[in-house]
């Protein structure tokens, strides 16, 4: 535990202070000045040695759980020094990203879409006139510092045999909190964040009860996030209903104060772009001095991005916003070797996204190719690989260091 070493350092500091005091007592001005400097050095050695010795003794005698507490306090101090990151999106893509980022910085703000209209979220929207809570719930659980059981509780889905069939406990919790706070969804999210002791913040991109409207290349339109993906119809433009929905003030403030802004990963037209077409959001991102990264999906999505290359994902975002929306694009270059997995996705008309980096460079954007692949039951970004790639890109481009 090096207790003897730190005790000797403290003792040596006392000796140095004593020597400095003797020097200061001399009648010569130069010697007295040197004595004052020596005393200061001795005090520094004494304080430093005592501090280190106390920490060593505490670590030695505390029970194991309290040693863990020391580690937690150190970790929190480390995370508090991390960059201010704003992650924008929704769905499993955003929550998977947050899961890795929370071990790099606690200064994270997730700005989350609330336009979901399917499943539990859709039913709660219709019954309680609440914005969709599902993606908010996923992000809260991803950033949670509470015991794992709390996260499992929020993700618990009631069986189809019950009267609560298909509902997540977390969705019901947020809905109840919405009622208790007098219909203030932002406050409901803040109070839920306290329950899960999350690292960072989760903010809805708007609290207006918005619905997505997609216009296809043939001129037809569909309203409702759950109904937008249509096979054999390419999306031309995405709209919000109502068009004058306003972003939350906290979302705009977080974007303005950020050092890094990350768009995606996630469903392009139903998770990422819905946040960006809220009036004022794209402009706030463009005007921000933050380093802006778009994380491209690893697989195309039936009904949304069929046959899309990486450049087409990025171009869709630019067409819905502005050219200053990103500085760089992060794309996966790892090859999926599992024929079984590829075959399963082929039945859904979903294929690996072609990383056409040269096209992105010609568009005027930096592009970074990395192995970001995670293959288990699904093909998605590996949270750890993605976080490491983002950290390398952030620290190289913005020189943000510990």
Secondary structure, DSSP 8 states (H G I E B T S, - for coil): --HHHHHHHHHHHHHHHHHHHHHHTSS-HHHHHHHHHHHHHHHHHHHHHHHHHHHHHHHHHS-HHHHHHHHHHHHHHHHHTS--EEEEE-HHHHHHHHHHHTTT-S-EEEEE-----SHHHHHHHHHH-----HHHHHHHHHHB-S-HHHHHHHH-B--TTSTTTT-BHHHHHHHHHHHHTTS-HHHHHHHHHHHHTBSSEEEESB-S--EEEEEETTS-EEESHHHH--TT--EEEEEEESTT-BB-HHHHHHHHH-SEEEE-SS-IIIIIHHHHTSBTHHHHHHH--SEEEEE--SB--TTTSTT--HHHHHHHHHHHS-GGG-SEEEEE------HHHHHHHHTTT--B----HHHHHHTT-EEEEE--EEESSSEEE-HHHHHHHHHHHHHHHH----
